[in-house]
Amino acid sequence: MTRTLRTSTALTLAMFGLATPALAQNDLCGGLGANGQWIGGDETGSDIATAGNFQEQMALVLGGNEYVSLFTLSEGTDVRVEAAGRGEGADPIIDLLDSTGGVILSDDDSGGNAASRAETYLEAGTYCMSLRSYDGGPMTAFVRVGRQDQEALTEGVSAGGGSSGSDGSCETATPLGGLGSTAAASVNETPYWSFTLDAPSPISITAENESADPVITLYGPGDIYIDENDDFDGLNSRIDVVDALDAGTYCIGMEALSDDGAPITVSVNEYDAEEALQSLYARGDAAPPMDGSIPITDLGTLETRTRKDVQAGEDVTWFSIDVADSSLLVVEAIGGGSSDPWLVVYDDLGRQIGQNDDYGNGLDSLVMARVQGGTYIIGVKQYDGAQGLIRLLAERYVRAQ
């Protein structure tokens, strides 16, 4: 299939992480839209609800950074968002955010063959789809946003090399129970679970076993699609439905991208907003508030170079550092022994500056970005249960006079 770019200017700006000055988009998606590109070339052409066809861009993601596509909906619409990497080893991850920066969904491999794909219903409004590389390295990818009745970019999860689910349907789902229920089975044994809500409630569904790499899809009464997720926490999956679902019987479709014979632990609980927020901070998916509620070690003002040895675990350990004026900020997490450091940097408003795992040919991590004067929040953790010392290094470079 031939794919065309909207404009060469948009691609050039995307390569250097810039946005067109004429677009008043600094406040979109909690500030993420400041460096975004309208997927239809401009705001008017990016209305997916009225577009005659899907909208597509080619994105160059530099190491540790992300590419952001902007689109609007003039009315509520069933949409599909996708990203497919170009070249061997490209593994895109997408996040869909609303106009305030709230994360609606995330996906890694639901498009099949390491591509990302998600389908959902969205109300009228403005949205951002951010794209990053799974390993934090540079990547070229196609991104596409369209309605669900338009042609898809990806083949779907059945092309991923794992299980696309065993035979069956929601009509043959195994009863799980109500809120607070937990059970374990492989996809081969139980491809569908059902649960019942006796009263309206927001819910959280989790599926855990990284060896299986589960994907879960939530259906409502009448097999109405509600949401799906892959790789919410590592290779585990989670769906949070913040708005209360009506009383009734619901269905969870199970898939395994790696091992359809491995048991997957499935849980259904009432959604806990505070627990979900704390989980975001622990994973490093959001910057913690600087109000003392989350421990943040102050590293002071960065003059030229500072270092800190960290005994980090699977939950992120947070630091803050002050930069006096415009600089090139370089942050490294260097592992000792069997360490596998993971690194993220935010500004004081919670906008992600960069995230990285496994920079270069080793397991160390690096984020490098041009920054303005201000306070920056640095998060570091061990990836996937690794252990050992992490040496955190921050350096500041200024333009020669």
C-alpha positions in Angstrom: 0.0 0.0 0.0 1.3 3.4 -0.9 1.4 5.9 2.0 1.8 9.6 1.5 3.0 12.3 3.8 0.8 15.4 4.4 3.6 17.9 4.0 7.4 17.8 4.0 7.4 20.7 6.4 5.5 18.7 9.0 8.0 15.9 8.8 11.0 18.2 9.0 9.5 19.9 12.1 8.8 16.5 13.7 12.4 15.4 13.2 13.6 18.3 15.3 10.8 18.1 17.9 9.4 21.5 16.9 5.8 22.7 16.3 4.6 25.4 14.0 4.4 28.7 15.9 1.1 29.7 14.4 -0.7 26.9 16.3 -2.0 28.0 19.7 -1.5 24.5 21.2 0.7 25.0 24.2 -2.1 24.1 26.5 -3.4 21.0 24.7 -3.2 17.7 26.4 -1.6 19.2 29.6 1.2 20.8 27.5 2.0 17.7 25.5 0.5 19.3 22.4 3.1 22.1 22.4 5.4 20.0 20.1 2.6 18.1 18.4 1.6 18.0 14.7 -2.0 18.1 13.4 -2.4 14.8 11.7 -4.4 16.3 8.9 -1.9 19.1 8.3 -4.0 21.7 10.3 -6.7 21.7 12.9 -9.6 21.9 10.3 -8.2 19.0 8.3 -7.7 16.9 11.5 -11.4 16.4 12.3 -11.6 12.6 12.1 -15.4 12.7 12.5 -15.8 14.4 9.1 -12.6 13.3 7.3 -13.2 11.5 4.0 -10.5 9.0 4.9 -8.0 8.1 7.6 -5.3 10.6 8.4 -1.6 9.5 8.5 1.8 10.8 9.2 5.4 9.4 9.2 7.2 10.1 12.5 10.8 10.1 13.3 11.3 9.4 17.0 14.7 10.3 18.3 16.3 8.5 21.3 14.3 8.9 24.5 11.8 11.3 22.9 8.2 11.0 21.6 6.2 12.1 18.6 2.8 13.7 19.2 -0.1 13.7 16.7 -3.1 16.0 17.3 -6.6 15.5 16.1 -10.1 16.7 16.8 -13.7 15.3 16.7 -16.6 17.6 16.0 -19.0 14.9 17.3 -18.7 11.6 19.2 -17.0 9.0 17.0 -15.7 5.4 17.1 -12.0 5.9 16.4 -9.0 3.7 15.7 -5.4 4.9 16.6 -2.4 3.0 15.3 1.3 3.0 14.9 3.5 0.7 12.9 7.3 0.8 13.0 9.5 0.7 9.9 12.5 -1.6 10.0 13.6 -4.6 12.0 13.2 -4.2 15.7 10.9 -1.1 15.7 8.5 -1.5 18.5 6.2 1.5 19.0 4.1 2.3 22.1 1.1 4.7 21.9 -0.8 6.7 24.5 -4.1 8.5 23.7 -4.7 11.6 25.9 -7.6 14.0 26.2 -7.4 17.8 26.0 -6.4 18.1 29.7 -3.6 15.5 29.5 -5.5 12.6 31.0 -4.5 9.2 29.6 -7.4 7.5 28.0 -5.6 4.3 26.9 -2.1 2.9 26.1 -1.1 0.1 23.8 2.1 -1.7 22.7 1.5 -4.8 20.6 -2.3 -5.0 19.8 -1.6 -4.2 16.1 0.4 -7.4 15.7 4.0 -7.8 14.7 5.0 -5.3 17.4 2.6 -2.6 16.0 0.3 -0.7 18.3 -3.5 -0.4 17.9 -6.5 0.7 19.9 -10.2 1.2 19.2 -12.5 3.2 21.3 -15.4 5.7 21.3 -14.5 9.3 22.0 -16.7 12.3 22.6 -16.3 15.6 20.7 -13.1 17.3 21.6 -9.3 17.6 20.9 -7.0 14.7 21.5 -3.3 13.8 21.4 -1.7 10.5 20.4 1.9 10.2 21.6 4.3 7.7 20.1 7.5 6.4 21.6 9.9 3.6 21.2 9.6 0.6 23.6 13.4 0.5 24.2 13.9 4.3 24.1 15.9 4.2 21.0 15.4 6.0 17.7 12.6 4.8 15.4 10.7 5.6 12.3 7.0 4.8 12.2 3.7 5.5 10.5 0.9 6.8 12.7 -2.7 6.6 11.6 -6.0 8.0 13.1 -9.3 7.1 11.5 -12.8 6.0 12.2 -13.4 2.3 12.8 -15.2 2.0 9.5 -12.1 3.1 7.6 -9.1 1.0 6.5 -6.7 -0.1 9.3 -3.0 0.4 9.2 -2.2 -2.8 11.2 -3.3 -6.4 10.9 -4.5 -6.7 14.5 -3.3 -8.8 17.4 -3.7 -12.1 15.6 -0.6 -11.3 13.5 1.6 -10.9 16.6 3.0 -14.4 16.8 1.2 -15.4 20.0 -2.3 -16.4 20.7 -5.2 -14.4 19.3 -7.5 -16.1 21.7 -9.0 -19.6 21.7 -12.3 -20.7 20.2 -15.3 -19.3 22.1 -17.2 -16.1 22.7 -18.8 -14.1 25.5 -21.7 -16.5 25.4 -19.4 -19.3 26.6 -17.5 -17.1 29.2 -16.5 -18.6 32.5 -18.2 -16.8 35.4 -15.6 -14.9 37.5 -18.0 -13.4 40.1 -18.5 -9.8 41.1 -16.3 -7.0 42.4 -13.3 -8.3 44.3 -13.1 -11.5 42.3 -9.8 -13.1 41.2 -9.1 -16.2 39.2 -6.3 -17.8 37.2 -6.3 -19.8 34.0 -4.5 -19.9 30.6 -6.0 -18.5 27.4 -6.2 -22.1 26.2 -8.4 -23.0 29.2 -10.4 -19.8 29.5 -10.5 -17.4 26.6 -13.4 -15.4 28.1 -14.4 -14.5 31.6 -17.7 -12.9 32.7 -18.5 -10.8 35.8 -21.6 -9.2 37.2 -22.1 -5.7 38.7 -25.1 -5.6 41.1 -25.0 -1.8 41.1 -23.4 0.9 39.0 -19.6 1.1 39.7 -16.3 2.2 38.2 -14.0 -0.7 37.8 -10.4 -1.9 37.4 -9.5 -5.1 35.6 -6.0 -6.5 35.7 -4.4 -9.5 33.9 -1.0 -10.5 35.2 1.7 -12.9 34.0 4.5 -11.4 32.0 5.4 -14.8 30.6 2.1 -14.9 28.8 2.1 -11.1 27.8 -1.7 -10.8 28.2 -4.1 -8.6 26.3 -7.5 -8.0 27.7 -10.7 -6.6 26.0 -13.8 -5.5 27.9 -17.2 -6.0 26.4 -20.6 -4.8 27.8 -24.0 -6.5 27.6 -24.7 -7.5 24.1 -21.0 -7.9 23.3 -20.6 -4.1 23.0 -16.9 -3.2 22.9 -15.8 -0.9 25.7 -12.0 -0.9 26.0 -8.8 -3.0 25.7 -5.3 -2.9 26.9 -1.8 -4.4 26.5 1.3 -3.7 28.5 0.0 -1.3 31.1 2.6 -2.3 33.7 5.5 -4.1 32.0 3.8 -6.8 30.0 0.8 -7.0 32.3 -2.5 -5.4 31.3 -5.0 -3.2 33.1 -8.2 -1.5 32.2 -9.6 1.3 34.3 -13.2 2.5 33.7 -13.4 5.7 35.7 -17.1 6.4 34.9 -19.5 4.0 36.6 -20.7 1.1 34.5 -24.3 0.2 34.7 -25.4 -2.9 36.6 -25.3 -6.0 34.4 -23.1 -8.8 33.1 -19.8 -8.0 31.4 -17.2 -10.0 29.5 -13.4 -10.0 29.4 -11.7 -11.4 26.3 -8.3 -12.9 26.9 -5.3 -13.1 24.6 -1.7 -14.1 25.1 1.0 -12.7 22.8 3.8 -15.0 24.1 2.5 -18.2 25.8 -1.2 -19.1 25.5 -0.6 -22.0 27.9 0.7 -19.9 30.8 -1.8 -19.1 33.6 -3.0 -15.5 33.7 -4.3 -14.0 37.0 -7.4 -11.9 36.3 -8.9 -9.6 38.9 -12.0 -7.3 38.9 -12.1 -4.6 41.5 -13.8 -1.3 42.1 -11.8 1.6 40.7 -9.8 3.4 43.3 -8.7 6.8 42.0 -6.0 7.4 44.7 -4.5 3.9 44.2 -4.5 4.5 40.4 -2.7 7.8 40.9 -0.1 6.3 43.3 0.5 3.5 40.8 1.2 6.1 38.0 3.9 7.7 40.2 5.4 4.3 41.2 5.7 3.3 37.5 7.0 6.6 36.4 4.1 7.2 34.0 3.4 10.6 35.6 5.4 13.1 37.6 4.6 13.3 41.3 3.5 16.5 42.9 6.1 18.6 44.6 4.0 19.0 47.8 5.8 16.5 50.0 3.1 13.8 49.5 5.6 11.7 47.5 9.3 11.6 48.6 11.5 13.6 46.2 15.2 14.0 47.0 16.4 17.5 46.2 19.8 17.4 44.4 20.1 21.2 44.5 21.2 23.5 41.7 23.1 21.8 38.8 26.1 23.9 38.1 28.1 21.5 35.9 27.9 18.0 37.1 26.5 16.0 40.0 26.1 12.3 40.9 24.1 10.3 43.3 24.2 6.6 44.1 20.7 5.0 44.3 19.5 1.7 45.6 16.3 1.6 43.5 13.7 -1.1 43.2 10.8 -1.7 40.8 9.1 1.4 42.0 10.5 4.7 40.8 12.8 6.7 43.2 12.3 10.4 42.6 14.8 13.4 42.6 14.6 17.1 41.7 17.3 19.3 40.3 17.3 23.0 39.5 18.8 24.5 36.3 19.6 28.2 36.4 19.1 29.0 32.7 19.0 27.6 29.1 21.2 24.5 28.9 21.7 21.1 27.5 20.7 18.7 30.3 22.2 15.2 30.2 21.0 12.7 32.7 22.4 9.1 32.9 21.5 6.1 35.0 24.5 3.8 35.1 23.9 0.3 36.4 26.3 -1.7 38.6 26.4 -5.5 38.8 23.1 -6.9 37.6 21.3 -3.6 37.4 19.1 -2.6 34.5 18.2 1.1 35.1 15.2 2.8 33.7 15.1 6.6 33.6 12.5 9.4 33.0 12.7 13.2 33.3 9.8 15.7 33.7 9.6 19.4 34.1 7.9 21.0 37.2 4.5 21.0 35.4 4.7 17.3 34.8 5.5 17.4 31.1 7.8 14.5 30.1 11.2 15.7 28.8 12.5 12.3 28.0 12.4 8.6 29.0 14.9 5.9 28.2 15.8 2.3 28.9 18.9 0.6 27.4 20.8 3.4 25.7 23.4 2.3 23.2 24.5 -1.4 23.3 24.2 -1.8 27.1 21.6 -1.6 29.9 22.4 1.9 31.0 19.9 4.7 30.4 20.3 8.3 29.1 18.1 11.3 28.6 19.5 14.4 26.8 17.4 17.5 26.1 17.6 21.3 25.7 15.9 22.9 28.7 15.0 26.3 30.0 15.8 27.4 33.5 13.6 25.7 36.1 13.1 22.6 38.3 13.2 19.2 36.7 12.0 15.9 38.2 14.1 12.7 37.6 12.8 9.2 38.2 14.9 6.1 38.2 14.0 2.4 38.8 15.2 -1.1 38.1 13.6 -2.7 35.1 11.8 -6.0 35.4 13.0 -7.1 38.8 16.7 -6.3 38.3 18.8 -5.6 41.4 22.0 -3.6 42.2 23.4 -0.1 42.5 22.4 2.6 40.1 24.7 5.7 39.7 22.6 8.7 38.7 24.6 11.3 36.8 23.4 14.8 35.8 25.4 17.2 33.6 24.7 20.7 32.3 26.2 22.2 29.1 25.8 25.8 28.0 26.4 27.4 24.6 30.0 28.8 24.2 30.1 32.6 24.3 
